[in-house]
Amino acid sequence: MAEPTTASTATTARIVWDTADKFLRNVVDEEDYGDYILPFTVLRRLECMLASTKDEVTKFVAALGEMPPHLIDIAVKDRFKVGFYNTSPLDLKTIASVDDNVAKSLKSYIDGFSHNIADIWVAFDFNRRAKVLADSNRLHAVIKHFSTIDLAPGSLANTAMGDVFEDVMYRAFNKKGKAAGNFYTPRDAIKLMVDILITNDDETLAGDSALRSIYDPTAGSGGMLLVAQEALRRMNEKIDVTLYGQELMPSAFGLGKADLLIQGGRPDAIKQGNTLVEDLYEGQTFDYVLSNPPFGTDWSADEKSVRDQAKVPGSRFSHGLPSTADGQMLFLAHCASKLTPASRNGQGGRAAVVSNASPLFNGDNGPTAIRQWLLAEDLIDAIIALPPSMFYGTGIPTYVWILDTNKDHERKGKIQLIDGTAQWALLRRPMGEKRREMEQRHREILVKAYEAFEHADPAISRVLAPEDFMFRDVPVFKQARLATRFREDAVEVLRSRKDFVDGHVDVLKSLDGTAWNDLPKTFPAAAKEAGLKAPMGVVDAVMKAMGEPDDEAPLAVDRKGQPVMAAGWKITERVPLSDDLAEHMEREVLPFSPDSICDESKAKHGNEIPFTRIFFAPKEPRPLAEIDAEVQKLMEELGDMFRLVSEG
């Protein structure tokens, strides 16, 4: 086998994966290879990172005696500048040198790691997986294999090791297919989010004392945190970046914490816990927040805790609660609540949060209330539509919400929509539902559109006010046009009234064809002339019974002068809050239904972000002559084929 130290990053990853694959075949399911390979990759990297100081650290820790573990961690970090350590005399090479008590030795070695990273091995379910290999007589071979791979920092820098780890994760998730989407966000999507997030911060990121905090409440494998950190350090290599994350799933937590560790991160950068139930960073806010929360995930198991939190005024969930069938808007509200407030020096917090289409327009009370809060507080800076088939677990349309507590002056009171659905290239080899990727050239188009703001190409960018997304659903009725018609069936209806007498029939006949609007006057007058009474109840009943729709008649009004609505005709007109209602009716309704009137007093207020409708561009139909010519050609071809069949 070629020495890994001389191999490229990609080759190293292939060696890690392919060689280990030989030992796992027929022992574990192929889709579970990554569950075994990733923990051993992490173990080997950590071992190589600690090798140069291990002997000294072991002696130093032994000399500390019974000091509490957390104080030992502090002492070791202060003395050796390492955030974790291992005090076991064993390593993989030593364990592999003999084939006796391999499983026991490996467990003793793992137990030798400092307590602040012990949860990684629990999350990986390492002991159980080691037992599976041991029971199949493969554990020794796997340990021996990994002990020969050089993953030392001197051979692979943190960024290069990160690339190896990413490559191995890609291979693992490719076998898991859709399941990868539960905790892994594609790097191309993350890079776009980060590029947009930091694009306006060039000046404030300069200098030797620049500080930034980055938080991900659904940290998964930690990719968003690492990509953001790398981008910031490219802009300023001296910047002090602190990462914070929280993740619920044990396997994802293990991957995330390990990935950050092998790239030089803090052992406590990611914490394990349910973000909806308990915010482990309560009271803290951050400069940047990134999140790809689960789509359409039921949160009924957390409902009691969430509802209790929502009762606290001003809390993260106090603005509204979505249906328990989909909790992604809870995460959106949470991310908004974790942003650093605007400050006088121009800084504030910015977030990039992935969602499907539902949070844009879900009309339930909870989502509507959350959107209203975001709109009213001017927290939405931009929303970007991503190409479909971008994520491992779903091919549905996805969007990135950019939130900002301190927008640039020209962006205040405005929201930019960017259509990135056409910015993609096909993946050479699909991974789960991911069939497309955004290359750098695609991301640059969207970043430039964001920077251009109101001067961007309107084909992919629109700038609107928050009020443009708020609306009134106004009931619209059609005013009836009624003529007076005498009908026997109308008389039969009126005979059911005690105050209607036979003498009224002749009165009704005399009024046939007269103006319906005049009946409140003409009917009582004619009845009086015939010596009959005409109470108001009879007048109303007569108007109702003798009114017959007639497009040539004047618009109908009742005896009080109020418009009479056409029976069975009603629509609801959605009017943007930024539109004057009278002008909207004049422009959008009356040209098509001149007799329509609206009732603003019964309007229902709401909001939506109709992204697709805003960017809809109707296509001009093909010329009829072109279609006829194509049909004629097809008919001729069919005729030729029929002749060949009949002649044959």
C-alpha positions in Angstrom: 0.0 0.0 0.0 1.3 3.5 -0.9 2.2 5.7 2.1 -0.8 7.9 3.0 1.6 10.7 3.8 2.5 11.1 0.2 -1.0 10.7 -1.1 -3.3 13.5 -2.0 -6.2 14.3 0.3 -8.7 12.5 -2.0 -6.4 9.5 -2.2 -6.1 9.4 1.6 -9.9 9.4 1.9 -10.1 6.6 -0.6 -7.6 4.5 1.3 -9.5 5.1 4.5 -12.7 4.0 2.9 -11.8 1.3 0.4 -9.4 -0.6 2.6 -11.7 -0.5 5.6 -14.4 -1.7 3.3 -12.6 -5.0 2.8 -12.8 -5.7 6.5 -16.5 -4.8 6.8 -17.9 -6.7 3.9 -20.3 -9.5 4.9 -20.0 -8.3 8.5 -22.2 -5.2 8.5 -24.7 -3.9 6.0 -23.1 -1.8 3.3 -25.2 1.2 4.1 -23.8 1.1 7.7 -20.1 1.1 6.6 -19.8 4.8 7.6 -21.0 4.1 11.1 -17.8 2.0 11.6 -15.3 3.9 9.4 -16.0 7.4 10.7 -15.4 6.6 14.4 -12.1 4.9 13.6 -11.1 7.8 11.3 -11.8 10.2 14.2 -9.9 8.0 16.7 -6.8 7.8 14.5 -6.8 11.6 13.8 -7.1 12.4 17.5 -4.4 9.9 18.3 -2.0 11.5 15.8 -2.9 15.0 17.1 -1.9 13.9 20.7 1.2 11.8 19.8 3.8 14.5 20.2 2.8 15.5 23.8 1.1 12.3 25.0 4.0 11.0 27.2 4.4 14.4 28.9 0.6 14.9 29.3 0.3 11.4 30.9 3.0 12.2 33.5 1.5 15.6 34.1 -2.0 14.3 34.7 -0.7 11.5 36.9 1.0 14.1 39.1 -2.2 16.0 39.6 -3.6 13.1 41.6 -7.3 13.2 42.5 -7.9 16.7 41.1 -11.5 17.0 39.7 -11.6 16.2 35.9 -12.7 19.6 34.8 -9.8 21.2 36.6 -7.4 18.7 35.1 -8.8 19.7 31.6 -8.0 23.4 32.4 -4.5 22.6 33.7 -3.7 20.5 30.6 -4.9 23.1 28.2 -3.0 25.9 30.0 0.2 23.8 30.0 0.1 22.0 26.6 -2.4 24.1 24.6 -4.5 21.1 23.9 -8.3 20.9 24.6 -8.3 17.1 25.2 -5.9 14.3 26.0 -5.5 10.6 26.5 -3.7 9.1 29.5 -3.8 5.4 28.4 -0.4 3.8 27.7 -2.0 2.2 24.7 -2.4 3.3 21.1 -3.7 1.6 17.9 -0.3 0.4 16.9 0.3 -1.1 20.3 -3.1 -2.8 20.4 -2.5 -4.1 16.8 0.9 -5.6 17.7 -0.7 -8.5 19.5 -3.9 -10.3 18.7 -4.9 -11.1 22.3 -7.5 -9.1 24.3 -8.0 -6.7 21.4 -11.5 -5.7 22.4 -10.5 -5.2 26.0 -7.4 -3.2 25.1 -9.4 -1.0 22.7 -12.0 -0.2 25.4 -9.2 0.6 27.9 -7.7 2.9 25.3 -11.0 4.7 24.7 -11.6 5.1 28.4 -8.3 6.9 28.6 -9.5 10.0 26.8 -10.4 13.0 28.8 -14.0 13.2 30.0 -14.8 16.3 27.9 -14.8 14.2 24.7 -16.2 11.0 26.2 -19.6 11.8 24.8 -18.2 11.4 21.3 -17.7 7.6 21.8 -21.1 7.3 23.4 -22.7 9.1 20.5 -20.9 6.8 18.0 -22.0 3.8 20.0 -18.3 2.8 19.8 -18.2 -0.1 22.2 -21.1 -1.9 20.6 -19.7 -1.5 17.1 -16.3 -2.7 18.3 -18.0 -5.8 19.8 -19.7 -6.5 16.4 -16.3 -6.5 14.7 -14.7 -8.5 17.5 -17.5 -11.2 17.3 -16.8 -11.4 13.6 -13.0 -11.7 14.1 -12.4 -8.4 12.2 -11.6 -5.9 15.0 -7.9 -6.7 15.0 -7.6 -6.2 11.2 -9.5 -2.9 11.3 -7.3 -1.6 14.2 -4.1 -2.7 12.4 -5.3 -1.0 9.2 -6.0 2.3 10.8 -2.8 2.3 12.8 -0.9 2.5 9.5 -2.6 5.6 8.1 -0.7 8.8 8.8 -3.3 11.4 9.8 -0.8 13.5 11.8 -1.2 17.3 11.6 2.2 17.5 10.1 1.1 15.4 7.2 -2.4 16.7 6.9 -3.2 20.2 8.0 -6.6 20.8 9.7 -8.2 22.0 6.5 -6.8 19.0 4.6 -8.0 16.6 7.3 -11.4 18.3 7.1 -11.5 17.5 3.4 -10.6 13.9 4.1 -13.4 13.7 6.7 -15.8 15.3 4.4 -14.9 12.9 1.6 -15.4 9.9 3.9 -18.7 11.3 5.1 -19.8 11.8 1.5 -19.1 8.2 0.8 -20.9 7.1 3.9 -24.0 9.2 3.2 -24.1 8.2 -0.4 -24.7 4.6 0.8 -27.4 5.8 3.2 -29.2 7.9 0.6 -32.1 9.9 1.9 -31.1 9.2 5.5 -28.1 11.5 5.0 -30.5 14.5 4.7 -31.4 14.1 8.4 -28.1 15.7 9.6 -25.9 16.7 6.6 -26.2 19.8 4.5 -24.5 19.9 1.1 -21.4 22.1 1.1 -22.5 24.0 -2.0 -25.6 25.1 -0.2 -23.7 26.1 2.9 -21.1 28.1 0.8 -23.9 30.2 -0.7 -25.5 30.8 2.7 -22.1 31.9 4.1 -21.2 34.0 1.1 -24.5 36.0 1.4 -24.2 36.2 5.1 -20.8 37.9 5.3 -20.8 39.8 2.0 -21.7 43.1 3.6 -19.2 42.7 6.5 -15.9 43.2 4.7 -15.0 46.4 6.5 -16.0 45.3 10.0 -14.1 42.0 9.7 -10.8 43.7 9.1 -8.2 44.4 11.8 -6.3 42.4 14.4 -9.0 42.5 17.1 -12.0 41.4 15.0 -14.2 38.9 16.9 -17.1 36.9 15.5 -19.4 34.2 17.0 -21.2 31.6 14.9 -24.2 29.5 16.1 -26.1 26.6 14.6 -29.0 25.2 16.6 -29.3 22.2 14.4 -25.6 21.6 14.0 -25.7 18.2 12.4 -22.2 17.2 11.3 -20.9 20.8 12.0 -20.5 21.6 8.4 -22.1 25.0 8.5 -20.0 26.2 11.4 -16.8 25.0 9.8 -17.5 26.5 6.4 -18.4 29.8 8.0 -15.3 29.8 10.1 -13.1 29.1 7.1 -14.7 31.9 5.0 -14.1 34.4 7.8 -10.5 33.4 8.2 -10.0 33.7 4.5 -11.1 37.4 4.8 -8.9 37.9 7.9 -6.5 35.2 9.1 -6.2 37.0 12.5 -9.9 37.0 13.3 -11.0 35.3 16.5 -14.0 33.0 15.6 -15.9 31.1 18.3 -18.3 28.3 17.2 -21.4 27.2 19.1 -23.8 24.4 18.1 -26.5 22.2 19.5 -27.7 18.9 18.0 -30.2 16.3 19.1 -29.4 13.2 17.2 -26.5 11.2 18.9 -24.9 10.1 15.7 -25.0 13.6 14.2 -23.7 15.1 17.4 -20.8 12.7 17.4 -19.9 13.5 13.9 -20.2 17.3 14.5 -18.1 17.3 17.6 -15.5 15.1 16.1 -15.3 17.1 12.9 -14.7 20.3 14.8 -12.1 18.6 17.0 -10.1 17.1 14.1 -10.0 20.6 12.6 -8.7 22.2 15.8 -12.0 23.2 17.4 -13.0 23.3 21.0 -14.3 20.1 22.7 -17.4 21.9 23.9 -18.2 23.7 20.7 -21.2 21.5 20.1 -23.6 20.5 22.8 -26.1 17.6 22.7 -29.7 18.5 23.4 -33.2 19.3 22.0 -33.1 22.9 20.9 -36.9 23.2 21.0 -37.2 21.9 24.5 -34.0 23.5 26.0 -31.9 26.2 24.5 -28.4 25.3 25.9 -27.2 28.8 25.0 -30.1 30.6 26.7 -29.3 34.3 27.2 -26.6 34.3 24.5 -26.9 36.0 21.1 -24.6 35.6 18.1 -23.1 37.5 15.2 -24.0 34.8 12.7 -26.6 32.1 12.9 -26.9 29.3 10.3 -29.4 26.4 10.4 -30.9 23.7 8.2 -33.8 22.6 10.4 -35.7 19.4 9.6 -38.6 19.9 7.1 -42.1 18.7 8.0 -41.0 17.1 11.3 -43.7 16.5 13.9 -43.0 18.3 17.2 -45.9 17.0 19.2 -43.5 15.2 21.6 -42.2 18.6 22.6 -45.5 20.4 22.5 -46.0 20.9 26.3 -42.6 22.4 26.7 -42.9 24.7 23.7 -46.4 25.9 24.7 -45.2 26.6 28.2 -42.3 28.7 26.8 -44.7 30.5 24.4 -46.7 31.8 27.3 -43.7 34.0 28.4 -44.1 37.4 26.7 -41.3 38.2 24.3 -39.8 34.7 24.4 -38.6 33.0 21.3 -41.9 31.1 20.7 -44.3 33.8 22.0 -45.0 35.2 18.5 -46.9 32.2 17.3 -47.0 28.4 17.1 -47.3 26.4 13.9 -49.1 23.1 13.6 -47.4 20.2 15.4 -47.0 18.5 12.1 -44.2 20.8 11.0 -41.8 22.6 13.4 -39.5 24.4 11.0 -41.0 27.8 11.7 -40.2 27.2 15.4 -36.6 27.0 14.4 -36.9 30.1 12.2 -38.3 32.1 15.2 -35.6 30.6 17.4 -32.8 31.7 15.0 -34.3 35.2 14.9 -34.3 35.4 18.7 -30.5 34.4 18.8 -29.3 37.3 16.7 -27.2 40.0 18.3 -29.3 43.1 18.6 -28.5 46.2 16.5 -25.7 48.4 18.0 -24.7 51.9 17.5 -21.5 50.9 15.7 -23.5 49.4 12.8 -23.2 45.8 13.8 -26.0 43.3 14.5 -26.7 39.7 14.0 -27.4 38.0 10.7 -28.9 34.5 10.0 -29.2 32.1 7.1 -32.0 29.5 7.6 -33.0 26.9 5.2 -36.7 26.0 4.7 -39.1 24.4 2.3 -41.9 26.5 0.7 -44.4 26.1 3.5 -43.1 28.9 5.8 -43.5 31.3 2.9 -47.3 31.0 2.7 -48.7 28.7 5.3 -52.0 30.5 6.2 -52.6 28.9 9.6 -52.7 31.4 12.5 -49.3 30.4 14.0 -47.1 30.7 10.8 -49.0 33.9 9.8 -48.3 35.4 13.2 -44.6 34.5 13.0 -44.2 35.9 9.6 -46.1 39.1 10.7 -43.5 39.5 13.5 -40.6 39.1 11.2 -42.1 41.5 8.7 -43.2 44.1 11.3 -39.7 44.0 12.9 -38.0 44.3 9.5 -35.9 41.3 10.2 -36.2 39.7 6.8 -33.3 40.9 4.6 -33.6 38.5 1.7 -35.0 35.1 0.7 -33.2 33.0 -1.9 -34.9 30.2 -3.9 -32.5 27.3 -4.4 -32.6 24.9 -7.3 -34.6 21.7 -6.7 -32.8 18.4 -6.0 -30.1 20.2 -4.0 -30.4 18.2 -0.7 -29.8 14.6 0.0 -33.1 13.8 1.6 -35.6 15.7 -0.6 -36.0 17.0 -4.1 -38.6 19.6 -3.2 -38.0 23.4 -3.6 -36.0 24.9 -0.8 -35.3 28.5 0.3 -32.8 30.4 2.4 -34.1 33.1 4.7 -31.5 35.8 5.4 -32.4 37.6 8.6 -30.7 40.8 9.9 -31.2 42.9 13.0 -29.3 45.9 11.6 -29.7 46.2 7.9 -27.6 48.5 5.8 -29.3 51.9 5.4 -30.5 51.3 1.8 -32.0 47.9 2.7 -34.0 49.1 5.7 -37.7 48.6 5.2 -37.1 46.4 2.1 -36.9 42.7 1.4 -35.0 41.2 -1.6 -36.2 38.0 -3.3 -33.6 36.2 -5.4 -34.5 33.4 -7.8 -31.6 31.0 -7.9 -33.6 28.0 -9.3 -31.8 28.1 -12.6 -28.3 28.3 -11.1 -27.2 24.7 -11.1 -25.2 21.9 -12.8 -25.9 18.2 -12.8 -24.0 16.0 -10.4 -22.0 13.4 -12.2 -23.2 10.9 -9.7 -26.4 11.6 -7.7 -26.3 11.1 -4.0 -29.7 10.2 -2.6 -32.1 13.0 -3.8 -29.3 15.3 -4.5 -28.9 15.5 -8.3 -27.8 19.1 -8.7 -25.1 21.3 -7.3 -24.3 25.0 -7.3 -20.8 25.6 -8.6 -18.9 28.7 -7.7 -19.9 30.5 -10.9 -23.6 30.0 -9.9 -23.0 31.3 -6.4 -21.2 34.3 -7.7 -24.3 35.3 -9.8 -26.5 35.2 -6.8 -24.0 37.0 -4.5 -23.7 39.8 -7.2 -27.5 40.1 -7.4 -27.6 40.4 -3.6 -24.9 43.1 -3.6 -26.6 45.0 -6.5 -29.9 45.0 -4.6 -32.3 47.3 -6.4 -30.0 47.5 -9.4 -29.9 43.7 -9.9 -31.4 41.9 -12.9 -35.2 41.8 -12.3 -35.3 38.4 -14.0 -33.7 37.0 -10.8 -34.1 39.7 -8.2 -37.0 41.8 -6.9 -37.1 44.2 -4.0 -40.3 44.8 -2.2 -41.5 46.4 1.1 -42.8 44.3 4.0 -46.3 45.7 3.4 -46.3 44.2 -0.1 -46.4 40.7 1.6 -49.2 41.7 4.0 -52.8 41.6 2.6 -56.5 42.0 3.3 -58.8 39.2 2.1 -61.8 41.4 1.2 -65.2 39.9 0.4 -66.4 41.1 -2.9 -70.1 40.8 -3.9 -71.9 41.5 -7.2 -74.7 44.1 -6.9 -77.8 42.6 -8.4 -79.7 44.1 -11.3 -83.4 43.3 -10.8 -86.6 43.8 -12.7 -90.2 43.5 -11.4 -91.9 40.4 -12.7 -95.3 39.0 -11.8 -95.2 35.2 -11.3 -97.8 32.8 -9.9 -95.1 31.0 -7.9 -94.2 34.3 -6.3 -97.9 34.7 -5.3 -97.9 31.3 -3.7 -94.9 32.2 -1.6 -96.5 35.4 -0.5 -99.8 33.6 0.4 -98.0 32.1 3.4 -98.0 35.4 5.1 -101.0 36.4 7.2 -100.8 40.0 6.2 -101.0 39.2 2.5 -104.6 39.0 1.1 -106.2 38.1 -2.3 -106.6 41.8 -3.2 -102.8 42.2 -3.2 -102.6 39.9 -6.2 -104.2 42.4 -8.6 -101.9 45.1 -7.2 -98.9 42.9 -8.0 -100.1 42.3 -11.6 -100.4 46.1 -12.1 -96.8 46.5 -11.1 -95.3 43.9 -13.5 -92.5 45.5 -15.5 -92.1 48.6 -13.3 -88.8 49.6 -11.8 -87.8 47.2 -9.0 -86.0 49.9 -7.0 -89.3 51.9 -6.9 -91.4 49.1 -5.3 -91.0 50.5 -1.7 -93.1 53.5 -3.0 -95.2 52.1 -5.8 -96.5 49.0 -4.0 -97.8 50.8 -0.9 -99.3 53.5 -3.2 -101.1 51.0 -5.4 -102.3 49.0 -2.3 -103.7 52.2 -0.8 -105.5 53.0 -3.9 -107.1 49.5 -3.8 -108.1 50.1 -0.2 -105.5 47.6 1.1 -102.8 47.9 3.8 -99.1 47.4 2.9 -97.0 46.9 6.1 -93.2 47.1 5.7 -93.0 43.3 6.2 -95.2 42.8 3.1 -93.2 45.4 1.1 -90.0 43.5 1.8 -91.5 40.2 1.0 -93.0 41.5 -2.3 -89.6 43.0 -3.3 -88.0 39.6 -2.7 -90.7 37.6 -4.5 -91.0 39.8 -7.6 -87.3 40.6 -8.1 -85.9 38.8 -11.2 -82.3 39.1 -12.5 -82.1 41.3 -15.5 -78.8 42.6 -16.9 -80.5 45.6 -18.5 -82.1 46.7 -15.2 -80.5 49.4 -12.9 -78.3 48.3 -10.0 -80.7 47.1 -7.2 -81.0 48.8 -3.8 -83.4 47.9 -1.0 -86.0 50.3 0.6 -83.2 51.8 2.8 -81.1 52.5 -0.2 -78.5 49.8 0.5 -77.1 47.7 -2.4 -78.7 44.3 -2.9 -76.2 41.6 -3.6 -76.7 39.0 -6.3 -77.6 35.6 -4.8 -74.8 33.0 -4.9 -72.1 35.4 -6.2 -69.2 36.2 -3.9 -65.4 36.2 -4.2 -62.6 37.0 -1.9 -60.1 39.5 -3.3 -56.6 39.5 -1.8 -55.4 43.1 -1.7 -51.8 43.9 -0.6 -51.7 46.2 2.4 -49.6 48.6 0.3 -52.5 49.0 -2.2 -55.3 51.5 -1.8 -58.5 49.4 -1.8 -60.5 51.7 -4.0 -57.7 51.9 -6.6 -57.2 48.1 -6.4 -60.8 47.5 -7.1 -60.8 50.0 -10.0 -57.7 48.3 -11.5 -58.1 44.6 -10.7 -61.8 43.9 -10.3 -64.2 46.4 -11.9 -62.9 46.1 -15.4 -64.0 42.4 -15.3 -67.0 42.7 -13.1 -68.3 46.3 -13.2 -71.2 45.6 -10.7 -68.8 44.4 -7.9 -68.6 46.1 -4.6 -66.5 45.2 -1.5 -67.0 45.2 2.2 -63.8 46.3 3.9 -65.3 46.0 7.4 -65.3 42.2 6.9 -61.8 41.9 5.6 -59.4 39.4 7.2 -55.7 40.4 7.5 -52.9 38.0 6.7 -49.5 37.7 5.0 -47.7 35.5 2.5 -44.5 35.6 0.4 -45.7 34.3 -3.0 -42.3 33.7 -4.3 -43.2 31.7 -7.4 -46.0 34.1 -8.4 -43.7 37.1 -8.2 -41.2 35.6 -10.6 -43.7 34.0 -12.9 -43.1 34.9 -16.5 -45.8 33.7 -18.9 -44.5 32.1 -22.1 -45.9 33.2 -25.4 -47.8 30.4 -27.1 -46.4 29.0 -30.3 -47.9 30.4 -33.5 -50.9 28.4 -34.7 -49.4 28.1 -38.2 -46.3 26.4 -36.7 -48.4 23.9 -34.7 -50.5 23.2 -37.8 -47.4 22.5 -39.9 -46.0 20.2 -37.2 -49.3 18.3 -37.0 -49.5 18.0 -40.8 -45.9 16.6 -40.9 -46.8 14.0 -38.2 -49.9 13.0 -40.1 -47.9 12.5 -43.3 -45.4 10.4 -41.4 -48.2 8.3 -39.9 -49.7 7.9 -43.4 -46.4 6.7 -44.8 -46.1 4.2 -41.9 -49.7 2.9 -42.5 -49.0 2.4 -46.2 -45.8 0.4 -45.5 -47.8 -1.8 -43.1 -50.7 -2.4 -45.6 -48.3 -3.0 -48.5 -46.2 -5.4 -46.5 
